[in-house]
Amino acid sequence: MQTLITKEKFLEEHNRLSPSNLRATLALLNQFKEEKKPLLKDTEWCLEKHRIPFISWLTALPKEDKKVGRLSRAKEIFKNYPETHYEG
């Protein structure tokens, strides 16, 4: 029997069972749900039914898309300020 759980609980369980390169965010789950509407008709999730399709979808994403919802250091803007020399 398949146990239905909330999206948040699915995320928690998925991340607990996954290596660091397959960990997800709520933003990624929302994106998956939008793209796979027929698979996710209800608001409830099933770890046994949805985890393997989610992992397949996640591994097929371009690397940039996996950072949705995360702070990416690559996108930070660094400004070069003039050096200040103090003479004492």
Summary of the structure (lengths in Angstrom):
residues: 88
radius of gyration: 19.2
end to end distance: 75.7
largest distance: 75.7
contacts: 164
relative contact order: 0.18
helix: 52%
strand: 5%
